[in-house]
Amino acid sequence: MERQRQFIQPLVYCSVVFITLGIAIANEILARFGLENNYLFAFSIAFVVAGMLLSKNVIFLVIVILGVFAINLPDATLLQYHLDRDVLLALVCATLLVPSVYQLIMR
């Protein structure tokens, strides 16, 4: 019984990250290119983002969660705090990509 629980826990964790963060980031990225209605691209990008997030530690995951939360704020709130949605999206993407690129370079 314990072995089955150990197998299900990572699957649940992966699916939650994929559904929440992966889809949100993929939709924002594709909306910038005008491809938000293409579900194949959205699924592919969401799968890659979820895979990258699962390989990071908890601090990066929290930063990405806060970034996605800020991206999804209403336009009036973003203007009130002088934030730009594109800059926030770039920050989230940089948070995902910089550690991976650093690991590739340092190997």
MMTF fields as JSON, N, C-alpha, C and O atoms, coordinates in Angstrom:
{
  "mmtfVersion": "1.0.0",
  "mmtfProducer": "UNKNOWN",
  "numBonds": 427,
  "numAtoms": 428,
  "numGroups": 107,
  "numChains": 1,
  "numModels": 1,
  "chainsPerModel": [1],
  "groupsPerChain": [107],
  "chainIdList": ["A"],
  "bondAtomList": [4, 2, 8, 6, 12, 10, 16, 14, 20, 18, 24, 22, 28, 26, 32, 30, 36, 34, 40, 38, 44, 42, 48, 46, 52, 50, 56, 54, 60, 58, 64, 62, 68, 66, 72, 70, 76, 74, 80, 78, 84, 82, 88, 86, 92, 90, 96, 94, 100, 98, 104, 102, 108, 106, 112, 110, 116, 114, 120, 118, 124, 122, 128, 126, 132, 130, 136, 134, 140, 138, 144, 142, 148, 146, 152, 150, 156, 154, 160, 158, 164, 162, 168, 166, 172, 170, 176, 174, 180, 178, 184, 182, 188, 186, 192, 190, 196, 194, 200, 198, 204, 202, 208, 206, 212, 210, 216, 214, 220, 218, 224, 222, 228, 226, 232, 230, 236, 234, 240, 238, 244, 242, 248, 246, 252, 250, 256, 254, 260, 258, 264, 262, 268, 266, 272, 270, 276, 274, 280, 278, 284, 282, 288, 286, 292, 290, 296, 294, 300, 298, 304, 302, 308, 306, 312, 310, 316, 314, 320, 318, 324, 322, 328, 326, 332, 330, 336, 334, 340, 338, 344, 342, 348, 346, 352, 350, 356, 354, 360, 358, 364, 362, 368, 366, 372, 370, 376, 374, 380, 378, 384, 382, 388, 386, 392, 390, 396, 394, 400, 398, 404, 402, 408, 406, 412, 410, 416, 414, 420, 418, 424, 422],
  "bondOrderList": [1, 1, 1, 1, 1, 1, 1, 1, 1, 1, 1, 1, 1, 1, 1, 1, 1, 1, 1, 1, 1, 1, 1, 1, 1, 1, 1, 1, 1, 1, 1, 1, 1, 1, 1, 1, 1, 1, 1, 1, 1, 1, 1, 1, 1, 1, 1, 1, 1, 1, 1, 1, 1, 1, 1, 1, 1, 1, 1, 1, 1, 1, 1, 1, 1, 1, 1, 1, 1, 1, 1, 1, 1, 1, 1, 1, 1, 1, 1, 1, 1, 1, 1, 1, 1, 1, 1, 1, 1, 1, 1, 1, 1, 1, 1, 1, 1, 1, 1, 1, 1, 1, 1, 1, 1, 1],
  "groupList": [{"groupName": "MET", "atomNameList": ["N", "CA", "C", "O"], "elementList": ["N", "C", "C", "O"], "formalChargeList": [0, 0, 0, 0], "bondAtomList": [1, 0, 2, 1, 3, 2], "bondOrderList": [1, 1, 2], "singleLetterCode": "M", "chemCompType": "L-PEPTIDE LINKING"}, {"groupName": "GLU", "atomNameList": ["N", "CA", "C", "O"], "elementList": ["N", "C", "C", "O"], "formalChargeList": [0, 0, 0, 0], "bondAtomList": [1, 0, 2, 1, 3, 2], "bondOrderList": [1, 1, 2], "singleLetterCode": "E", "chemCompType": "L-PEPTIDE LINKING"}, {"groupName": "ARG", "atomNameList": ["N", "CA", "C", "O"], "elementList": ["N", "C", "C", "O"], "formalChargeList": [0, 0, 0, 0], "bondAtomList": [1, 0, 2, 1, 3, 2], "bondOrderList": [1, 1, 2], "singleLetterCode": "R", "chemCompType": "L-PEPTIDE LINKING"}, {"groupName": "GLN", "atomNameList": ["N", "CA", "C", "O"], "elementList": ["N", "C", "C", "O"], "formalChargeList": [0, 0, 0, 0], "bondAtomList": [1, 0, 2, 1, 3, 2], "bondOrderList": [1, 1, 2], "singleLetterCode": "Q", "chemCompType": "L-PEPTIDE LINKING"}, {"groupName": "PHE", "atomNameList": ["N", "CA", "C", "O"], "elementList": ["N", "C", "C", "O"], "formalChargeList": [0, 0, 0, 0], "bondAtomList": [1, 0, 2, 1, 3, 2], "bondOrderList": [1, 1, 2], "singleLetterCode": "F", "chemCompType": "L-PEPTIDE LINKING"}, {"groupName": "ILE", "atomNameList": ["N", "CA", "C", "O"], "elementList": ["N", "C", "C", "O"], "formalChargeList": [0, 0, 0, 0], "bondAtomList": [1, 0, 2, 1, 3, 2], "bondOrderList": [1, 1, 2], "singleLetterCode": "I", "chemCompType": "L-PEPTIDE LINKING"}, {"groupName": "PRO", "atomNameList": ["N", "CA", "C", "O"], "elementList": ["N", "C", "C", "O"], "formalChargeList": [0, 0, 0, 0], "bondAtomList": [1, 0, 2, 1, 3, 2], "bondOrderList": [1, 1, 2], "singleLetterCode": "P", "chemCompType": "L-PEPTIDE LINKING"}, {"groupName": "LEU", "atomNameList": ["N", "CA", "C", "O"], "elementList": ["N", "C", "C", "O"], "formalChargeList": [0, 0, 0, 0], "bondAtomList": [1, 0, 2, 1, 3, 2], "bondOrderList": [1, 1, 2], "singleLetterCode": "L", "chemCompType": "L-PEPTIDE LINKING"}, {"groupName": "VAL", "atomNameList": ["N", "CA", "C", "O"], "elementList": ["N", "C", "C", "O"], "formalChargeList": [0, 0, 0, 0], "bondAtomList": [1, 0, 2, 1, 3, 2], "bondOrderList": [1, 1, 2], "singleLetterCode": "V", "chemCompType": "L-PEPTIDE LINKING"}, {"groupName": "TYR", "atomNameList": ["N", "CA", "C", "O"], "elementList": ["N", "C", "C", "O"], "formalChargeList": [0, 0, 0, 0], "bondAtomList": [1, 0, 2, 1, 3, 2], "bondOrderList": [1, 1, 2], "singleLetterCode": "Y", "chemCompType": "L-PEPTIDE LINKING"}, {"groupName": "CYS", "atomNameList": ["N", "CA", "C", "O"], "elementList": ["N", "C", "C", "O"], "formalChargeList": [0, 0, 0, 0], "bondAtomList": [1, 0, 2, 1, 3, 2], "bondOrderList": [1, 1, 2], "singleLetterCode": "C", "chemCompType": "L-PEPTIDE LINKING"}, {"groupName": "SER", "atomNameList": ["N", "CA", "C", "O"], "elementList": ["N", "C", "C", "O"], "formalChargeList": [0, 0, 0, 0], "bondAtomList": [1, 0, 2, 1, 3, 2], "bondOrderList": [1, 1, 2], "singleLetterCode": "S", "chemCompType": "L-PEPTIDE LINKING"}, {"groupName": "THR", "atomNameList": ["N", "CA", "C", "O"], "elementList": ["N", "C", "C", "O"], "formalChargeList": [0, 0, 0, 0], "bondAtomList": [1, 0, 2, 1, 3, 2], "bondOrderList": [1, 1, 2], "singleLetterCode": "T", "chemCompType": "L-PEPTIDE LINKING"}, {"groupName": "GLY", "atomNameList": ["N", "CA", "C", "O"], "elementList": ["N", "C", "C", "O"], "formalChargeList": [0, 0, 0, 0], "bondAtomList": [1, 0, 2, 1, 3, 2], "bondOrderList": [1, 1, 2], "singleLetterCode": "G", "chemCompType": "PEPTIDE LINKING"}, {"groupName": "ALA", "atomNameList": ["N", "CA", "C", "O"], "elementList": ["N", "C", "C", "O"], "formalChargeList": [0, 0, 0, 0], "bondAtomList": [1, 0, 2, 1, 3, 2], "bondOrderList": [1, 1, 2], "singleLetterCode": "A", "chemCompType": "L-PEPTIDE LINKING"}, {"groupName": "ASN", "atomNameList": ["N", "CA", "C", "O"], "elementList": ["N", "C", "C", "O"], "formalChargeList": [0, 0, 0, 0], "bondAtomList": [1, 0, 2, 1, 3, 2], "bondOrderList": [1, 1, 2], "singleLetterCode": "N", "chemCompType": "L-PEPTIDE LINKING"}, {"groupName": "LYS", "atomNameList": ["N", "CA", "C", "O"], "elementList": ["N", "C", "C", "O"], "formalChargeList": [0, 0, 0, 0], "bondAtomList": [1, 0, 2, 1, 3, 2], "bondOrderList": [1, 1, 2], "singleLetterCode": "K", "chemCompType": "L-PEPTIDE LINKING"}, {"groupName": "ASP", "atomNameList": ["N", "CA", "C", "O"], "elementList": ["N", "C", "C", "O"], "formalChargeList": [0, 0, 0, 0], "bondAtomList": [1, 0, 2, 1, 3, 2], "bondOrderList": [1, 1, 2], "singleLetterCode": "D", "chemCompType": "L-PEPTIDE LINKING"}, {"groupName": "HIS", "atomNameList": ["N", "CA", "C", "O"], "elementList": ["N", "C", "C", "O"], "formalChargeList": [0, 0, 0, 0], "bondAtomList": [1, 0, 2, 1, 3, 2], "bondOrderList": [1, 1, 2], "singleLetterCode": "H", "chemCompType": "L-PEPTIDE LINKING"}],
  "groupTypeList": [0, 1, 2, 3, 2, 3, 4, 5, 3, 6, 7, 8, 9, 10, 11, 8, 8, 4, 5, 12, 7, 13, 5, 14, 5, 14, 15, 1, 5, 7, 14, 2, 4, 13, 7, 1, 15, 15, 9, 7, 4, 14, 4, 11, 5, 14, 4, 8, 8, 14, 13, 0, 7, 7, 11, 16, 15, 8, 5, 4, 7, 8, 5, 8, 5, 7, 13, 8, 4, 14, 5, 15, 7, 6, 17, 14, 12, 7, 7, 3, 9, 18, 7, 17, 2, 17, 8, 7, 7, 14, 7, 8, 10, 14, 12, 7, 7, 8, 6, 11, 8, 9, 3, 7, 5, 0, 2],
  "groupIdList": [1, 2, 3, 4, 5, 6, 7, 8, 9, 10, 11, 12, 13, 14, 15, 16, 17, 18, 19, 20, 21, 22, 23, 24, 25, 26, 27, 28, 29, 30, 31, 32, 33, 34, 35, 36, 37, 38, 39, 40, 41, 42, 43, 44, 45, 46, 47, 48, 49, 50, 51, 52, 53, 54, 55, 56, 57, 58, 59, 60, 61, 62, 63, 64, 65, 66, 67, 68, 69, 70, 71, 72, 73, 74, 75, 76, 77, 78, 79, 80, 81, 82, 83, 84, 85, 86, 87, 88, 89, 90, 91, 92, 93, 94, 95, 96, 97, 98, 99, 100, 101, 102, 103, 104, 105, 106, 107],
  "secStructList": [7, 2, 2, 2, 2, 2, 2, 2, 2, 2, 2, 2, 2, 2, 2, 2, 2, 0, 0, 0, 0, 0, 2, 2, 2, 2, 2, 2, 2, 2, 2, 2, 2, 6, 7, 6, 6, 7, 2, 2, 2, 2, 2, 2, 2, 2, 2, 2, 2, 2, 2, 2, 2, 2, 6, 1, 7, 2, 2, 2, 2, 2, 2, 2, 2, 2, 2, 2, 2, 2, 2, 6, 1, 7, 2, 2, 2, 2, 2, 2, 6, 6, 7, 7, 2, 2, 2, 2, 2, 2, 2, 2, 2, 2, 2, 2, 2, 2, 2, 2, 2, 2, 2, 2, 2, 2, 7],
  "xCoordList": [0.81, 0.0, 0.86, 0.52, 1.969, 2.857, 3.517, 3.736, 3.827, 4.469, 3.536, 3.985, 2.267, 1.311, 1.187, 1.054, 1.227, 1.141, 2.368, 2.246, 3.543, 4.761, 4.732, 5.39, 4.003, 3.894, 2.875, 3.065, 1.811, 0.735, 1.096, 0.686, 1.839, 2.149, 2.889, 2.484, 3.945, 4.586, 3.671, 3.751, 2.812, 1.885, 0.89, 0.578, 0.399, -0.534, 0.171, -0.381, 1.374, 2.15, 2.423, 2.28, 2.814, 3.089, 1.83, 1.889, 0.713, -0.523, -1.0, -1.523, -0.829, -1.226, -0.361, -0.877, 0.945, 1.837, 1.514, 1.508, 1.247, 0.92, -0.366, -0.42, -1.397, -2.698, -2.677, -3.247, -2.04, -2.09, -1.05, -1.401, 0.2, 1.249, 1.572, 1.751, 1.648, 2.011, 1.027, 1.423, -0.238, -1.261, -1.313, -1.466, -1.191, -1.246, -0.095, -0.3, 1.104, 2.261, 2.176, 2.493, 1.758, 1.647, 0.616, 0.854, -0.516, -1.532, -1.034, -1.315, -0.304, 0.232, 1.277, 1.302, 2.137, 3.169, 2.537, 2.901, 1.596, 0.968, 0.057, -0.13, -0.51, -1.345, -0.513, -1.018, 0.749, 1.629, 1.912, 2.177, 1.859, 2.098, 0.815, 0.87, -0.337, -1.616, -1.996, -2.796, -1.448, -1.715, -2.454, -2.338, -3.211, -3.834, -4.902, -5.272, -5.409, -6.426, -5.842, -6.592, -4.539, -3.894, -3.581, -2.625, -4.387, -4.276, -3.059, -2.554, -2.576, -1.385, -0.165, 0.624, -0.001, 1.104, 0.965, 1.948, -0.252, -0.474, -0.123, 0.525, -0.544, -0.236, 1.266, 1.826, 1.917, 3.353, 4.158, 5.051, 3.845, 4.563, 4.271, 5.172, 3.015, 2.663, 3.396, 3.808, 3.561, 4.276, 5.748, 6.313, 6.372, 7.777, 7.945, 8.869, 7.057, 7.132, 6.948, 7.675, 5.999, 5.781, 6.997, 7.371, 7.605, 8.818, 9.963, 10.717, 10.103, 11.15, 10.877, 11.802, 9.624, 9.287, 9.497, 9.895, 9.239, 9.394, 10.856, 11.165, 11.755, 13.168, 13.809, 14.98, 13.082, 13.612, 13.274, 12.494, 13.875, 13.548, 12.328, 11.764, 11.941, 10.693, 10.756, 9.732, 11.919, 12.031, 11.678, 10.939, 12.194, 11.862, 10.383, 9.761, 9.835, 8.412, 7.563, 6.568, 7.935, 7.2, 7.334, 6.361, 8.522, 8.72, 7.843, 7.237, 7.775, 6.949, 5.466, 4.707, 5.05, 3.648, 3.292, 2.233, 4.163, 3.904, 3.891, 3.09, 4.782, 4.798, 3.54, 3.0, 3.067, 1.836, 0.639, -0.268, 0.64, -0.426, -0.422, -1.482, 0.76, 0.854, 0.463, -0.148, 0.801, 0.432, -1.087, -1.619, -1.776, -3.222, -4.019, -5.245, -3.351, -4.074, -4.787, -4.36, -5.858, -6.55, -5.655, -4.709, -5.972, -5.172, -5.126, -4.085, -6.231, -6.271, -5.299, -4.646, -5.212, -4.291, -2.852, -2.005, -2.569, -1.209, -0.811, 0.323, -1.714, -1.425, -1.229, -0.398, -1.982, -1.872, -0.479, 0.074, 0.076, 1.402, 2.513, 3.655, 2.207, 3.162, 3.889, 5.109, 3.141, 3.683, 3.242, 2.14, 4.095, 3.775, 3.677, 4.549, 2.641, 2.41, 3.537, 3.915, 4.068, 5.151, 6.43, 7.148, 6.709, 7.895, 7.737, 8.693, 6.538, 6.292, 6.437, 6.977, 5.957, 6.109, 7.58, 8.014, 8.343, 9.779, 10.479, 11.407, 10.037, 10.613, 10.341, 11.229, 9.132, 8.79, 9.585, 10.103, 9.684, 10.446, 11.931, 12.585, 12.463, 13.871, 14.092, 15.126, 13.136, 13.247, 13.281, 13.947, 12.569, 12.577, 13.849, 14.387, 14.33, 15.398, 16.814, 17.708, 17.044, 18.404, 19.077, 20.224, 18.431, 19.123, 19.453, 20.495, 18.577, 18.836, 20.01, 20.859, 20.058, 21.165, 22.466, 23.514, 22.404, 23.604, 24.138, 25.348, 23.262, 23.687, 24.317, 25.297, 23.752, 24.327, 25.711, 26.597, 25.898, 27.194, 28.251, 29.401, 27.873, 28.85, 29.235, 30.198, 28.542, 28.91, 30.015, 30.467],
  "yCoordList": [-1.19, 0.0, 1.265, 2.253, 1.229, 2.385, 2.648, 3.8, 1.591, 1.757, 2.458, 3.283, 2.139, 2.77, 4.254, 5.069, 4.622, 6.02, 6.791, 7.941, 6.177, 6.816, 7.035, 7.948, 6.237, 6.394, 7.469, 8.191, 7.587, 8.523, 9.952, 10.883, 10.16, 11.504, 12.346, 13.486, 11.852, 12.667, 12.937, 14.005, 11.996, 12.217, 13.327, 14.152, 13.346, 14.389, 15.739, 16.735, 15.776, 17.011, 17.537, 18.732, 16.644, 17.028, 17.545, 18.544, 16.891, 17.323, 18.671, 19.484, 18.922, 20.219, 21.334, 22.39, 21.115, 22.126, 22.335, 23.471, 21.259, 21.379, 22.168, 23.07, 21.829, 22.464, 23.93, 24.776, 24.237, 25.609, 26.499, 27.461, 26.2, 27.093, 26.912, 27.893, 25.677, 25.431, 26.036, 26.71, 25.801, 26.35, 27.87, 28.528, 28.445, 29.902, 30.578, 31.572, 30.052, 30.644, 30.426, 31.33, 29.256, 28.985, 29.89, 30.391, 30.107, 30.987, 32.42, 33.092, 32.896, 34.258, 34.401, 35.403, 33.405, 33.467, 33.426, 34.213, 32.517, 32.394, 33.577, 33.906, 34.217, 35.397, 36.537, 37.344, 36.612, 37.665, 37.466, 38.432, 36.221, 35.926, 35.762, 35.527, 35.881, 35.731, 34.287, 34.023, 33.349, 31.932, 31.302, 30.097, 32.089, 31.556, 30.505, 29.779, 30.391, 29.391, 28.087, 27.161, 28.0, 26.784, 25.9, 26.153, 24.869, 24.035, 23.128, 22.757, 22.761, 21.922, 22.682, 22.134, 23.927, 24.747, 24.982, 24.902, 25.272, 25.533, 24.311, 24.437, 23.128, 21.903, 21.63, 21.232, 21.838, 21.577, 22.506, 22.059, 23.779, 24.733, 24.474, 24.551, 24.167, 23.888, 22.646, 22.606, 21.651, 20.439, 20.74, 20.238, 21.546, 21.916, 22.751, 22.516, 23.725, 24.573, 23.748, 23.942, 22.842, 21.99, 21.107, 20.905, 20.59, 19.792, 20.606, 20.118, 21.835, 22.696, 23.077, 23.15, 23.316, 23.68, 22.531, 22.751, 21.332, 20.186, 19.876, 19.206, 20.352, 20.105, 21.18, 21.054, 22.224, 23.318, 23.079, 22.188, 23.891, 23.763, 24.63, 25.292, 24.619, 25.252, 26.77, 27.397, 27.374, 28.835, 29.311, 30.283, 28.641, 29.006, 28.795, 29.588, 27.744, 27.475, 28.586, 28.995, 29.075, 30.17, 31.456, 32.195, 31.733, 32.933, 32.869, 33.869, 31.714, 31.562, 31.694, 32.303, 31.131, 31.262, 32.727, 33.178, 33.472, 34.9, 35.67, 36.586, 35.291, 35.95, 35.683, 36.595, 34.448, 34.11, 34.808, 35.264, 34.888, 35.622, 37.091, 37.671, 37.693, 39.101, 39.294, 40.306, 38.352, 38.457, 38.452, 39.147, 37.681, 37.546, 38.602, 38.508, 39.61, 40.705, 41.536, 41.55, 42.223, 43.084, 44.234, 44.618, 44.769, 45.852, 47.08, 47.731, 47.407, 48.582, 48.435, 49.4, 47.243, 47.012, 47.094, 47.653, 46.548, 46.627, 48.075, 48.464, 48.868, 50.279, 51.041, 51.946, 50.683, 51.356, 51.163, 52.08, 49.98, 49.691, 49.873, 49.494, 50.438, 50.71, 49.443, 49.445, 48.373, 47.112, 46.854, 47.232, 46.22, 45.857, 44.337, 43.624, 43.855, 42.416, 41.731, 40.605, 42.388, 41.798, 41.654, 40.662, 42.633, 42.565, 41.449, 40.731, 41.306, 40.225, 38.859, 37.926, 38.745, 37.489, 37.199, 36.05, 38.228, 38.045, 37.629, 36.821, 38.175, 37.796, 36.327, 35.619, 35.876, 34.479, 33.563, 32.535, 33.924, 33.102, 33.086, 32.05, 34.222, 34.264, 33.411, 32.755, 33.415, 32.584, 31.109, 30.311, 30.751, 29.358, 28.995, 27.903, 29.889, 29.547, 29.761, 28.981, 30.788, 31.128, 29.995, 29.671, 29.377, 28.271, 27.092, 26.456, 26.807, 25.698, 26.019, 25.164, 27.24, 27.646, 27.667, 27.275, 28.12, 28.155, 26.734, 26.514, 25.789, 24.398, 23.833, 23.092, 24.185, 23.702, 24.275, 23.577, 25.529, 26.18, 25.658, 25.453, 25.445, 25.045, 23.568, 23.165, 22.765, 21.342, 21.187, 20.068],
  "zCoordList": [0.0, 0.0, 0.0, -0.651, 0.73, 0.799, -0.555, -0.932, -1.271, -2.57, -3.562, -4.358, -3.517, -4.413, -4.087, -5.0, -2.817, -2.419, -2.898, -3.322, -2.837, -3.304, -4.814, -5.313, -5.529, -6.973, -7.334, -8.313, -6.572, -6.896, -6.511, -7.205, -5.445, -4.976, -6.028, -6.254, -6.679, -7.726, -8.913, -9.521, -9.249, -10.355, -10.037, -10.895, -8.817, -8.411, -8.393, -8.861, -7.862, -7.811, -9.22, -9.481, -10.12, -11.506, -12.197, -12.914, -11.994, -12.649, -12.112, -12.874, -10.818, -10.263, -10.83, -11.196, -10.907, -11.484, -12.955, -13.431, -13.68, -15.098, -15.302, -16.137, -14.541, -14.732, -14.308, -14.996, -13.201, -12.705, -13.36, -14.043, -13.166, -13.642, -15.114, -15.836, -15.564, -16.957, -17.936, -18.887, -17.709, -18.607, -18.525, -19.554, -17.332, -17.186, -17.915, -18.611, -17.763, -18.443, -19.947, -20.72, -20.367, -21.802, -22.464, -23.562, -21.82, -22.393, -22.506, -23.498, -21.512, -21.58, -22.673, -23.387, -22.803, -23.838, -25.223, -26.097, -25.425, -26.739, -27.057, -28.228, -26.044, -26.29, -26.857, -27.637, -26.477, -27.003, -28.486, -29.202, -28.953, -30.358, -31.151, -32.358, -30.509, -31.18, -31.447, -32.345, -30.697, -30.908, -29.74, -29.52, -28.987, -27.777, -28.048, -27.126, -29.262, -29.573, -30.106, -30.414, -30.217, -30.691, -29.488, -28.755, -29.291, -28.094, -28.123, -27.064, -29.289, -29.379, -28.87, -28.101, -29.284, -28.785, -27.288, -26.552, -26.835, -25.406, -24.572, -23.533, -25.013, -24.284, -24.292, -23.27, -25.42, -25.524, -24.623, -23.903, -24.663, -23.818, -22.347, -21.511, -22.025, -20.635, -20.128, -18.968, -20.964, -20.578, -20.311, -19.339, -21.154, -20.97, -19.703, -18.924, -19.492, -18.3, -17.034, -16.06, -17.033, -15.857, -15.595, -14.44, -16.623, -16.447, -15.886, -15.045, -16.338, -15.81, -14.358, -13.55, -14.03, -12.659, -11.69, -10.546, -12.122, -11.228, -10.944, -9.958, -11.79, -11.549, -10.683, -10.325, -10.34, -9.519, -8.056, -7.719, -7.194, -5.781, -5.434, -6.305, -4.201, -3.763, -3.9, -4.173, -3.72, -3.809, -5.213, -5.368, -6.23, -7.603, -7.891, -8.598, -7.349, -7.533, -6.924, -7.521, -5.759, -5.114, -5.921, -6.068, -6.443, -7.269, -8.519, -8.901, -9.147, -10.344, -9.995, -10.749, -8.867, -8.442, -8.221, -8.656, -7.551, -7.342, -8.662, -8.849, -9.57, -10.878, -11.679, -12.305, -11.67, -12.388, -11.742, -12.438, -10.416, -9.726, -10.142, -10.379, -10.232, -10.632, -12.093, -12.437, -12.949, -14.366, -14.533, -15.399, -13.719, -13.853, -13.104, -13.036, -12.54, -11.903, -12.966, -14.121, -12.599, -13.573, -14.035, -13.348, -15.203, -15.776, -14.88, -14.784, -14.224, -13.356, -12.181, -11.785, -11.638, -10.522, -10.989, -10.293, -12.146, -12.679, -12.951, -12.671, -13.483, -13.721, -12.417, -12.343, -11.403, -10.111, -9.509, -8.901, -9.679, -9.138, -10.167, -9.906, -11.32, -12.399, -12.842, -13.012, -13.026, -13.499, -14.931, -15.329, -15.687, -17.058, -17.149, -16.651, -17.769, -17.873, -18.657, -18.332, -19.669, -20.457, -19.632, -19.76, -18.796, -17.939, -16.907, -16.613, -16.362, -15.411, -16.076, -15.48, -17.306, -18.041, -18.323, -18.239, -18.655, -18.875, -17.583, -17.611, -16.456, -15.17, -14.85, -14.376, -15.104, -14.856, -15.788, -15.351, -17.046, -17.995, -17.636, -17.75, -17.206, -16.787, -15.547, -15.421, -14.635, -13.436, -13.81, -13.151, -14.861, -15.313, -16.071, -15.887, -16.911, -17.836, -17.31, -17.64, -16.506, -16.083, -15.307, -15.615, -14.32, -13.626, -14.546, -14.391, -15.492, -16.424, -17.342, -17.592, -17.837, -18.708, -17.919, -18.433, -16.68, -15.835, -15.613, -15.673, -15.361, -15.175, -16.449, -16.383, -17.611, -18.874, -19.121, -19.614, -18.784, -19.019, -18.056, -18.446, -16.812, -15.8, -15.884, -15.232, -16.641, -16.771, -17.69, -17.93]
}
